[in-house]
Amino acid sequence: MYAELDSILEAIRSGYNMNELRNLCFMLDIDEENLPGYTLSKKIRSLVFHCILNNRYKELTDFVKLQRPKYNITFVPYPPNKNDI
């Protein structure tokens, strides 16, 4: 399960700077200023966590795949099925 999160975290960390992350949030209609954290890494983790909690993780992964196709992002539905735990 954590390997899938690593793929999206690494894709955003490697593929986006702070301004691009702000644009990503804007395109997803997420207020970047309300995401906890001051560093790029903390903002990225907050964005991914926010998307998981708000059932928008697939939307996030699809958007990042579209913008940064060179990164191999694995999508696994969250929350995982009870059988997967």
Order of alpha helices (4+ residues) and beta strands (2+ residues): alpha-alpha-alpha-alpha
